[in-house]
Amino acid sequence: MMNTVFADTNYSQPTFSLEFNIYGTGAEILLNDIPVYYHDAQGQTISQKPVPESIIDGENVLTVRSFPLDDDDGQYQKEAHIEAIISVREKDGLPNEGKPLLQIKLNPTNAADCLLEGTAAEYGDKEAAVLDHTEKQTIAERRTAIQSPFPRWAWQDGQVIEDTPENFDSLLAVYKEIWAALNEGGKARVRALYDPAAQEFALAYHYQDKKHGHRIMNTGGLIGDGDWKLGNMKVRLEKRKYSLEVYAQGFLARLVDEKRNESLITYLNKEARLISFQKFGFYKNKAGEWVMIR
């Protein structure tokens, strides 16, 4: 029987965060099979980001994947490592006040029996386990039970999604609808498309009104901004190969390129040489409709 980690009534409005320390390796971090962070830069990155919308009631699974970077000639740097921690703190608490719930430290250059050296035994119900270990990637996971303070997410009651050409085509049509709304600049239409996601984001951050979710997501925030221009989705489809990625144990899907980190919908800032990828996740409701949910 699993122990319930989150039962501390001292947290009236708990905020869950992913804390990470990555050096000398590419990394993908998932929570409940939902991608929450992707890293493909050299050097060291230490930061954290909120992830309450990916917490579920019951057993939660933290997964870490390492892979060598192309810029490092496909080799891990010496002492490469990834440390990932899921922590909880009060909503208005300081970032350094988080209480760890789940932790994995992955050392992909070590011998197989030392891959998880540095993983703290007390942060998780189950021992961390290596699922795959090759020269190209290492995958490890760890599990623990969390009593979620949030309502059951809508996507958890959706249909199981299959990776089929029909699903790819129908989801692509939704991306085109979103792009058209952004291109037309009608904020009311854009907000309507984002409404389900905004409602869940609001609840994840302890608000009831979806307007707070729209604020968190910055819905339509680049529309009318003279520094940013909506990218041409047709050109991206011609230049890159996109596929349907199904995740969250089959309940969520998105369209991704070969590297799995670039969206079909982008905004470009030529002056600053920046690109903003507009990333989306969808579930399929019982009526068979795609609904943006993150």
C-alpha positions in Angstrom: 0.0 0.0 0.0 1.4 3.4 -0.9 2.0 6.1 1.6 0.3 9.4 1.0 3.0 12.1 0.8 0.7 15.1 0.6 -1.4 15.1 3.7 0.1 18.2 5.4 -2.7 20.5 6.2 -0.2 23.3 6.8 -0.4 23.9 3.0 -3.7 25.7 2.5 -2.8 26.4 -1.2 0.0 24.1 -2.2 2.2 24.9 -5.2 4.1 22.0 -6.8 7.3 22.8 -8.6 10.0 21.0 -10.6 13.5 21.9 -9.5 16.3 20.8 -11.8 20.1 20.9 -12.1 21.4 19.8 -15.5 25.1 19.6 -16.6 26.8 18.2 -19.6 23.8 16.4 -21.1 20.6 16.9 -22.9 17.5 16.1 -20.8 13.8 15.5 -20.9 11.8 15.5 -17.7 8.3 14.1 -17.5 5.7 14.0 -14.7 3.1 11.4 -15.1 4.3 10.9 -18.7 3.7 14.6 -19.4 6.7 16.5 -20.7 7.4 19.3 -18.3 11.0 20.4 -19.3 13.2 19.9 -22.3 16.9 20.9 -22.3 19.3 20.8 -25.2 21.9 23.4 -24.3 25.5 23.1 -23.3 26.8 24.1 -19.9 24.9 24.0 -16.6 21.3 25.0 -16.0 19.9 25.3 -12.5 16.3 26.5 -12.1 12.7 25.6 -11.2 9.3 25.9 -12.8 5.7 25.3 -11.4 4.0 22.1 -12.5 0.8 21.8 -10.5 -1.3 21.1 -13.7 0.6 17.8 -14.1 0.0 16.5 -10.6 -2.7 13.8 -10.3 -4.4 12.2 -7.3 -2.7 8.9 -6.5 0.6 7.6 -7.7 2.8 10.2 -9.5 5.7 9.2 -11.7 8.8 11.3 -12.3 10.8 10.3 -15.4 14.2 11.6 -16.4 15.8 11.0 -19.8 19.4 11.9 -20.7 20.9 12.1 -24.2 24.2 13.3 -25.6 24.1 16.7 -27.3 25.0 17.1 -31.0 27.2 20.1 -30.1 29.3 17.8 -27.9 29.8 15.4 -30.9 27.3 13.0 -29.4 29.2 12.4 -26.2 28.3 13.2 -22.6 30.6 15.7 -20.9 32.6 14.4 -18.0 30.6 14.2 -14.8 27.3 14.9 -16.7 24.3 14.7 -14.5 20.6 15.5 -14.2 18.9 16.1 -10.8 15.1 16.5 -10.8 13.0 17.2 -7.8 9.2 17.6 -7.4 8.6 19.8 -4.4 5.6 21.5 -2.7 5.3 24.8 -0.9 2.7 27.3 0.1 1.4 29.3 -2.9 2.9 32.6 -1.5 6.0 30.9 -0.1 9.5 31.6 -1.3 11.0 29.3 -4.0 13.6 27.9 -1.6 10.9 26.8 0.9 9.8 23.8 -1.1 9.5 20.4 0.6 10.9 17.6 -1.7 8.4 14.8 -2.5 10.2 13.1 -5.4 13.8 13.1 -6.4 16.1 11.5 -9.0 19.7 12.1 -9.8 20.9 10.5 -13.0 24.6 10.1 -13.8 24.7 8.8 -17.4 28.5 8.5 -17.7 28.9 6.3 -14.6 28.8 2.5 -14.6 25.3 1.0 -14.8 25.1 0.3 -11.1 26.0 4.0 -10.2 23.5 5.6 -12.6 21.3 6.9 -9.7 24.1 7.8 -7.3 23.0 10.8 -5.3 19.3 10.0 -5.3 17.9 10.6 -1.8 16.1 7.5 -0.4 13.5 9.6 1.6 12.1 11.5 -1.4 9.8 8.9 -3.0 7.9 5.8 -2.0 9.7 3.6 -4.4 13.4 3.3 -5.3 14.5 5.0 -8.5 14.8 2.5 -11.4 16.7 2.6 -14.6 14.4 1.7 -17.5 16.9 2.0 -20.4 20.6 2.6 -20.6 22.5 2.9 -23.9 25.1 5.2 -25.4 22.2 7.3 -26.9 20.0 7.7 -23.9 19.4 6.7 -20.3 15.9 6.7 -18.8 15.1 6.5 -15.1 11.9 6.9 -13.1 10.6 7.1 -9.5 7.1 6.9 -8.1 5.3 8.2 -5.0 1.7 8.7 -3.9 0.4 12.3 -3.7 -3.0 13.3 -2.4 -3.9 16.0 -5.0 -5.6 19.2 -3.8 -7.0 19.7 -7.3 -10.1 18.4 -8.9 -9.8 15.6 -11.4 -8.5 17.0 -14.7 -10.8 16.9 -17.7 -8.2 15.1 -19.8 -8.2 12.2 -17.4 -11.7 11.3 -18.5 -11.1 11.7 -22.2 -10.6 9.0 -24.9 -7.4 7.0 -25.2 -5.7 8.5 -28.3 -4.2 6.3 -31.0 -1.3 7.3 -33.2 -3.1 7.1 -36.5 -3.0 9.2 -39.8 -6.7 10.1 -39.1 -5.9 11.6 -35.7 -2.9 13.4 -37.1 -5.0 15.0 -39.8 -7.8 16.0 -37.5 -5.4 17.5 -34.9 -3.6 19.4 -37.6 -6.9 20.9 -38.6 -7.2 22.3 -35.0 -3.7 23.8 -35.2 -4.7 25.5 -38.4 -7.8 26.9 -36.7 -5.7 28.3 -33.9 -3.1 29.8 -36.3 -6.0 31.4 -38.3 -7.4 32.9 -35.1 -4.0 34.3 -34.1 -3.4 35.6 -37.6 -6.8 37.4 -37.7 -6.0 39.0 -34.4 -9.4 38.5 -32.9 -8.7 38.1 -29.2 -12.3 36.9 -28.4 -12.0 33.9 -30.7 -8.5 33.1 -29.5 -9.6 33.2 -25.8 -12.5 30.9 -26.7 -10.1 28.3 -28.1 -7.9 28.6 -25.0 -10.8 28.6 -22.5 -10.6 24.9 -21.4 -6.9 25.2 -20.8 -7.3 28.5 -19.0 -9.8 27.0 -16.6 -7.5 24.1 -15.6 -4.6 26.4 -15.2 -6.7 28.6 -13.0 -7.6 25.7 -10.8 -4.0 24.5 -10.6 -3.0 27.8 -9.2 -5.9 28.0 -6.8 -8.1 30.4 -8.7 -11.7 29.7 -9.7 -12.1 32.3 -12.6 -10.6 31.2 -15.9 -9.5 34.8 -16.5 -6.6 34.1 -14.1 -5.7 31.1 -16.3 -5.6 33.3 -19.4 -3.3 35.6 -17.5 -0.9 32.7 -16.5 -0.9 31.5 -20.1 -0.6 35.0 -21.6 -3.4 34.1 -24.0 -3.1 36.2 -27.2 -0.4 38.3 -25.5 1.7 38.7 -28.7 -1.3 39.7 -30.9 -0.7 43.3 -31.9 2.8 43.5 -30.4 4.8 45.2 -33.1 8.0 43.4 -32.1 6.6 40.0 -32.8 5.3 38.5 -36.0 3.3 35.3 -36.3 5.3 32.7 -38.2 4.1 31.0 -41.4 2.7 27.6 -40.4 2.5 26.4 -44.0 6.3 27.0 -44.4 7.1 25.1 -41.3 5.0 22.1 -42.6 6.9 22.2 -45.8 10.4 22.4 -44.2 10.0 20.1 -41.3 8.4 16.7 -40.7 5.8 16.7 -38.0 4.2 13.7 -36.3 1.5 13.0 -33.7 3.0 12.5 -30.2 0.7 10.7 -27.7 1.6 11.0 -24.0 0.1 11.1 -20.5 -0.5 7.3 -20.9 -2.5 7.9 -24.1 -4.8 10.7 -22.9 -2.9 13.7 -24.4 -1.5 14.5 -27.8 0.4 17.2 -29.7 2.1 17.6 -33.0 5.9 17.8 -32.8 8.9 17.9 -35.2 11.8 15.4 -35.3 13.5 17.0 -32.3 10.2 17.1 -30.4 10.8 20.6 -29.2 9.5 22.9 -31.9 5.8 23.7 -32.3 4.0 24.4 -35.6 2.9 27.8 -34.4 5.6 30.3 -33.7 6.2 34.1 -33.2 9.3 35.7 -34.5 11.2 38.7 -33.2 13.6 39.5 -36.0 15.1 42.6 -34.2 16.1 40.5 -31.1 16.6 37.3 -33.1 14.2 35.5 -30.9 11.5 32.8 -31.5 8.6 32.0 -29.3 7.2 28.5 -29.7 3.5 28.3 -29.0 3.1 24.8 -27.5 -0.2 23.1 -27.0 -1.5 19.8 -25.6 -4.9 18.4 -26.4 -7.2 15.7 -25.2 -10.1 14.0 -27.1 -13.4 14.3 -25.3 -16.1 11.6 -25.3 -17.7 13.3 -28.4 -14.4 12.8 -30.3 -13.5 16.5 -30.3 -10.0 17.8 -29.8 -9.9 20.2 -26.8 -6.8 22.3 -26.0 -6.0 21.7 -22.4 -2.4 22.9 -21.8 
